[in-house]
Amino acid sequence: MARSVDRPIAPEERVARFVTVSRWVREDRTIRPDAFVPPPDLRLSVTRHDALSVEGLWSIGRAVVAQVARTRKAELSGRADRCVRDVLRFGLATEAAPVPGNPYHAEIVGWPAEKAAQKNIAQQLAAIAAFRPWTSS
């Protein structure tokens, strides 16, 4: 069921974490925990995608990579899809955080302050993430 971007994020919604670093993906196409380790501000960027077409979602992914590439090397390897319900299981929350060019942007918040606890959650999220590779054709 498609949802409007203005609605609160529901547990059954899916979010995508764009894979901008190729080493975040193993040869067997599983996701490494590094893809889900939060940045220093503890607000992990994701994109809601239940209201988007596949083409629309990948268009946002390309824009994300272009923005990231302004400050470091980045490439669009794919995306790691998660259901918000899985995020909630770890005591985290997902908040809408629209940005210019991506009204579907959201952030995973509520991370513990301890790095070891963050890594533990990142490992569990990565283990259940569904990887979708990017193909330019």
N, C-alpha and C positions, 0 to 999 in steps of 0.2 A: 504494500500500500504506500503510495507516494505521500509525502508530508510536505507541508509548506515550511519554508525556512524560518518563518516567524514563530512557529510553534515550539514549545519546550521540547527538548530532546527526550524521546521515549526509549525505554529499555530495549524495545525490539528493533530500533533503528540500527543501521550499520554505519560505521565510520571507516574511512581509509587513511592509513598512514602512508604517505608517499615515500617510496624507497629512493632516496637521492644519493646513496652511497652503495656501490655495487657489492662491497664486501659484507653488507648487511644480509645478503642472500647466500646461503650455502649451495653447493653443487646440486644437492638433492631438492633444491627449491624451497627449503624451509627458511624461516626468518631467524636471524641471530638476535639475541636480546638487545644489542646496541641500538636497533631500530626503535625500541620502546623506552630507552633510558631517557628520562626527562632532562631538559636543559636546566641551567642554573636557576631560572625563575620558576621552575617546577610547573610549567604550563606546556604540555606536549601537544603540538599542532596536529590536527586531524581534519578531515573533511567529511561532512555528512553527505551521504549519497543516495538515499532513498528517493529523493525528488529529482535526481539527475539522470539523464540518459548516459549510456556508457561513453559516448563521444564527449558529452559535457564534462564528465568526471575526468577523463584523460586530458581534456583541454585545460582544466584547472591544474592537473598534475604537471603539465608542461610549463604553465605559468609559475608554479611553485619552484620548479627547478631553475627557471630563468632568474627568479628572485634570489634563491640561495646561491646561485653561481656568481652573483655580484660580490660575495664575500669569501667564497671558498669553492673548490672544485666540486661540481655536482653533475649528476646525470640521472635521468629518469629510468630506473631499472624495472620499476613496477610499483605495486602497492600492496600493503598488508591490510586486509579487511578484518574488522572486528565487529561484533555485535556489542552495543552499549551495555547490555546485560552482563557481559563478561567483564567489562571495566568495573561495573558496580560491585561485582563479587569480591573485588580486592579492596573495597573501601574507598575507591576513587569516584570521581564524578565527571561528567562531561557537560561543559557549558558552551553555549553558542557564543561565538566571538567573531562575527563578520569582519572582514577586512576588504579594502578596495580590490576589486577583481575576483573576490571569492566570498559571496554572501553566505556560503555554506560552511565556512571555516568554523571550527570548534576547537576546544582545548580540553585535554584530560587533565584534571586538577585533583588536589587532595593528596598528593604524594607525601610519604613520610620524609622527614628531614635527613634521615640516615641513608648514606649511599648504599650500604649493604641491603637495606630493606627495599630501596628503589630497584636495585639490580635483581633482587628476588622476584619482585612483581613483574619487571620487564621480561625476565626469563619465562614466567608463566604466561604472560600475554603473547610472547613470541611463539611459544609452543602450540598455541591454539589459533594463531593467525592464519588466515587463508591468503597465500601469495598469489597475486595476479600479475604476470609479467607484462611489461610494456612491449608492444610491437608497433613499429611505425608504419606498417603497411595496412 
